[in-house]
Amino acid sequence: MKTGKKFDILKFMGKTIGLTYDLKSEWVKNDDDPPDAAAELDGPDTVEALTKAFESADHKVLRIGNARQLLAAIGKGLRVDLVFNIAEGHHGRNRESQIPNILEMFHVPFSGADALTLGVTLDKAVAKKCWIADGVPTAKFFEATLRDDLKKLNTLGYPLIVKTSQEGTSKGITKNSRVENLEQLKTEVEKICNVYKQPALCEQFIKGTEFTVAVIGNEDPIALPVVQYAVGGNTNMGNEFYSYEHIVTKSVQYICPASVEAPVAENLQEVAIAAYKSVECRDFGRVDFRVNEKGLPYVLEINPLPNLSPSEVFPMCAKAYGLTYNQLINKILDYALDRYGLLEPQEAFTRR
């Protein structure tokens, strides 16, 4: 009799969770793609880890895959309670919005930010305009194309850092991205426009230290413990900065909790939540910062689809907060289920 009751409870609690993702192994490279074109995409280990996390909470998992595979699944009569989305999409500044748009069209609940927020945040210039409007500190900037007169356009002076405006994972950022004169600025803008086929984002360079803050939740978001970046063991990065090369060579260390005084960490967490709310993130996200030599924070960007591999920064933050990987993933899922009214009070109490 006990076994039967236990089975009934688990059956009641368990949901069918669809997983949408884009795998590096499925990326078809074009001849003119840059070498880091697939940097944002996930590996099978992340999909496997998410599957096991959901199964640990008695959910059933349906691995769907990318946008085309989602459309095929919908055509065959997709039956899930909610889709847990980590898909980065393919091509263009709206690529992260592809799957959320499809899911909204077919009234399928899903985790994370909606299509509008994903579009806004992938275009860094648009996100920065939101933060400026809401009083969230971010570095001054301008966008540049091959048609622009950079000498007239640059009213900020030097040094600047030149980035892709519509990419993540530090794509396009190299040791040459920090520029100190017009000739260097022209070279980097031409590289971004020609190789990545998008405007270059040119920001005032913030000399100092670099941090990231993971945020979870909705109405009352929680900022997890702050992570500090170090290069060669040095946390005072000065003119150094996080680049794609550091990702490839694994030469950046992550310190969590950050070795800073409590007021500094608390300020970063408060600003992270403000940035998160400004662009209307949902369920989870991660905010990247530079802090200048006077201790003033500047939001660099926000990632509403941070890497959820167990070895990545986001789970590290959760561990410092006291959450295991499985607890973190199911906490994010619960936030999404609750938004849609799919989480019963008994379930919410049990998982917390």
C-alpha positions in Angstrom: 0.0 0.0 0.0 2.9 2.4 0.8 4.5 1.7 -2.5 1.3 2.5 -4.3 0.9 5.8 -2.5 4.5 6.8 -3.2 4.1 6.0 -6.9 0.9 8.1 -7.1 2.6 11.1 -5.4 5.6 10.9 -7.7 3.4 10.6 -10.7 1.4 13.6 -9.6 4.5 15.7 -9.0 6.5 14.7 -12.1 6.2 16.8 -15.3 7.2 16.0 -18.8 10.0 18.5 -19.6 11.1 19.1 -23.2 14.7 20.1 -23.7 15.7 22.5 -26.6 19.4 23.1 -27.4 21.9 23.6 -30.1 24.8 21.2 -30.2 28.3 22.1 -31.4 28.4 18.7 -33.2 25.5 19.7 -35.4 26.9 23.1 -36.5 27.4 23.3 -40.2 30.3 25.7 -40.8 30.1 28.1 -43.8 33.3 29.1 -45.6 33.1 32.7 -44.3 32.3 31.8 -40.7 34.9 33.0 -38.1 36.7 30.3 -36.1 34.6 31.0 -33.0 31.3 30.9 -34.7 30.0 27.9 -32.7 31.5 29.0 -29.4 28.1 29.5 -27.7 26.7 26.1 -28.6 26.5 23.3 -26.1 28.0 19.9 -25.8 26.2 16.6 -25.1 27.5 16.6 -21.6 25.4 19.6 -20.7 22.2 18.0 -22.1 23.0 14.8 -20.2 23.6 16.7 -17.0 20.3 18.6 -17.4 18.4 15.4 -18.1 19.8 13.7 -15.0 18.9 16.8 -12.9 15.3 16.8 -14.0 15.0 13.0 -13.5 16.4 13.4 -10.0 13.2 15.4 -9.3 11.0 12.7 -10.9 10.4 14.5 -14.1 10.3 12.8 -17.5 12.6 14.3 -20.1 12.1 14.6 -23.8 15.2 15.7 -25.7 14.0 17.8 -28.6 17.0 19.7 -29.9 17.2 22.7 -32.2 14.5 24.9 -33.8 14.0 22.7 -36.8 13.7 19.7 -34.6 11.2 21.5 -32.4 9.0 22.3 -35.4 9.1 18.7 -36.5 8.2 17.6 -32.9 5.3 20.1 -32.9 4.1 18.7 -36.2 4.0 15.2 -34.8 1.9 16.4 -31.8 4.4 17.5 -29.1 3.1 16.8 -25.6 5.1 18.4 -22.8 4.3 20.4 -19.7 7.1 22.8 -20.3 10.2 23.3 -22.5 13.5 24.0 -20.8 15.3 26.1 -23.3 19.0 26.6 -23.6 19.1 26.9 -27.5 21.4 29.7 -28.8 19.9 29.5 -32.4 21.6 30.1 -35.7 22.4 33.2 -37.7 21.5 36.8 -37.0 20.8 38.9 -34.0 17.4 37.3 -33.4 18.8 33.8 -33.3 18.3 33.3 -29.6 14.6 34.3 -30.1 13.8 31.6 -32.6 12.7 28.9 -30.3 10.8 31.2 -27.8 8.9 32.6 -30.8 7.9 29.1 -32.0 6.9 28.1 -28.5 4.8 31.3 -28.0 3.1 30.7 -31.3 2.0 27.2 -30.3 1.2 28.2 -26.7 3.9 25.9 -25.2 5.2 27.0 -21.8 9.0 27.4 -21.6 11.8 28.4 -19.2 13.9 31.6 -19.3 13.6 34.9 -21.1 11.0 35.4 -23.9 11.8 36.3 -27.5 11.9 40.1 -26.9 14.3 40.0 -24.0 16.6 37.5 -25.9 16.7 39.8 -28.9 17.3 42.9 -26.8 20.1 41.4 -24.8 22.0 39.7 -27.7 22.2 43.2 -29.3 24.5 44.8 -26.7 23.9 48.4 -27.8 20.1 48.0 -27.4 20.6 46.4 -23.9 22.8 49.3 -22.9 20.2 51.8 -24.0 17.7 50.1 -21.7 20.2 50.3 -18.8 21.0 54.0 -19.5 17.2 54.7 -19.5 16.8 52.9 -16.1 19.9 54.4 -14.5 21.9 51.1 -14.5 25.7 52.0 -14.8 27.3 51.0 -18.1 30.2 52.3 -20.1 29.7 55.0 -22.6 29.7 53.7 -26.2 29.1 54.2 -29.9 28.4 51.7 -32.7 30.5 51.9 -35.9 30.2 50.5 -39.4 32.5 50.6 -42.4 30.6 53.7 -43.6 31.3 55.8 -40.6 33.9 58.5 -40.2 35.5 57.2 -37.0 37.4 60.4 -36.3 34.1 62.3 -36.0 32.1 59.5 -34.5 34.5 58.9 -31.5 33.8 61.6 -29.0 34.8 59.4 -26.1 38.6 59.5 -26.5 40.9 56.6 -25.8 41.4 53.9 -24.7 38.4 52.1 -26.2 37.5 48.4 -26.4 36.0 47.2 -29.7 33.6 44.3 -29.6 31.1 42.4 -31.7 27.7 44.0 -31.0 25.6 40.9 -31.4 27.6 37.9 -30.0 28.2 36.2 -26.7 31.0 34.0 -25.2 33.5 36.8 -25.9 33.4 36.1 -29.6 35.6 38.5 -31.6 37.4 39.8 -28.5 41.2 39.4 -28.7 44.2 41.1 -27.1 44.0 43.7 -29.9 40.4 44.7 -29.0 41.7 47.5 -26.7 42.7 50.4 -28.9 44.6 53.6 -28.1 44.5 55.5 -31.4 42.5 56.0 -34.6 44.5 53.6 -36.7 43.9 50.7 -34.2 40.3 51.7 -34.0 39.9 51.5 -37.7 41.6 48.1 -37.8 39.3 46.6 -35.2 36.1 48.1 -36.6 37.0 46.7 -40.0 37.6 43.2 -38.5 34.3 43.1 -36.7 32.3 44.4 -39.7 34.0 42.2 -42.3 34.5 39.0 -40.3 31.4 39.0 -38.1 29.2 41.0 -40.5 27.7 43.3 -37.8 28.4 46.8 -36.3 31.3 47.1 -33.9 30.5 48.2 -30.4 33.1 50.7 -29.2 33.1 51.3 -25.4 35.2 53.4 -23.1 37.7 50.9 -21.6 37.3 50.5 -17.9 40.6 49.8 -16.2 40.2 47.7 -13.1 38.7 44.3 -12.1 36.2 42.0 -13.7 33.2 40.1 -12.1 30.1 38.2 -12.9 26.9 37.7 -10.9 24.3 35.0 -11.5 20.7 35.9 -10.8 17.7 33.5 -10.3 14.0 34.2 -9.8 11.3 36.5 -11.1 9.3 38.9 -8.9 12.0 39.0 -6.2 15.2 37.9 -7.9 18.1 36.5 -5.9 21.7 37.4 -6.8 24.0 34.5 -6.1 27.6 35.0 -4.6 29.8 37.2 -6.8 32.5 35.6 -9.0 35.8 37.4 -9.6 38.0 36.8 -12.7 41.7 36.4 -12.4 44.4 36.2 -15.1 47.5 34.4 -14.1 46.3 34.5 -10.5 46.0 38.3 -10.6 42.6 39.7 -9.8 43.6 43.3 -10.4 43.4 42.9 -14.2 44.1 46.6 -15.0 44.4 46.8 -18.7 43.8 43.0 -19.1 40.3 41.8 -20.0 38.4 38.6 -20.6 38.8 37.4 -24.2 37.9 34.4 -26.3 41.6 33.3 -26.1 41.2 33.0 -22.3 38.2 30.6 -22.9 40.2 28.5 -25.4 43.4 28.3 -23.2 41.5 28.2 -19.9 43.8 30.8 -18.6 41.3 32.7 -16.5 40.6 31.6 -12.9 37.2 32.0 -11.2 37.1 33.0 -7.6 33.8 32.4 -5.8 32.9 34.0 -3.5 34.9 37.0 -4.8 37.7 38.2 -2.6 36.2 41.6 -2.1 34.7 43.4 0.9 31.1 42.8 1.7 29.8 46.3 0.6 31.5 45.8 -2.9 29.9 42.4 -3.4 26.5 43.7 -2.2 26.7 46.6 -4.6 27.5 44.3 -7.5 24.5 42.1 -6.5 22.2 45.1 -6.3 23.2 46.4 -9.7 23.0 42.9 -11.2 19.4 42.6 -10.1 18.6 46.1 -11.5 20.2 45.1 -14.9 18.2 41.8 -14.8 14.9 43.6 -14.2 15.6 46.4 -16.7 15.6 44.0 -19.6 13.0 41.7 -18.1 14.9 38.5 -17.7 13.1 35.5 -16.3 14.0 32.6 -14.2 17.8 32.9 -14.5 20.6 35.0 -16.1 24.1 36.2 -15.5 25.5 39.8 -15.5 29.1 40.7 -16.3 30.9 43.7 -14.9 34.0 45.8 -14.9 34.8 47.7 -11.7 37.1 50.8 -12.1 39.9 51.8 -9.8 37.5 53.9 -7.7 35.3 50.8 -7.1 32.5 51.9 -9.4 30.8 49.0 -11.3 29.8 49.1 -15.0 27.6 46.5 -16.5 29.2 45.0 -19.6 26.4 42.7 -20.7 23.8 40.3 -19.5 23.4 36.7 -20.6 19.8 35.3 -20.2 21.1 31.9 -21.5 24.3 31.3 -19.5 26.1 28.0 -19.9 24.6 25.5 -17.5 27.3 22.8 -17.8 28.2 21.5 -14.3 31.8 22.8 -14.9 30.8 26.4 -15.7 30.5 29.6 -13.7 26.7 29.6 -13.0 26.7 26.2 -11.1 29.8 27.5 -9.2 27.8 30.5 -7.9 25.0 28.2 -6.9 27.4 25.9 -5.0 28.7 28.9 -3.0 25.0 29.7 -2.3 24.4 26.2 -0.9 22.7 24.6 -3.9 23.8 21.4 -5.6 23.8 21.3 -9.4 20.5 19.3 -9.4 18.9 21.7 -7.0 19.9 24.7 -9.0 18.5 23.3 -12.3 15.2 22.3 -10.6 15.0 25.6 -8.8 15.2 27.4 -12.2 12.6 24.9 -13.6 10.3 25.6 -10.6 10.5 29.3 -11.3 9.3 28.7 -14.8 6.6 26.2 -13.8 5.3 28.7 -11.2 5.1 31.5 -13.8 2.6 29.4 -15.8 0.7 28.2 -12.7 2.0 24.6 -13.2 3.6 24.2 -9.8 1.3 23.0 -7.1 1.9 24.5 -3.6 2.7 21.0 -2.4 5.4 20.6 -5.0 7.0 23.9 -4.3 7.2 23.1 -0.6 8.7 19.7 -1.2 11.4 20.9 -3.5 12.5 23.9 -1.4 
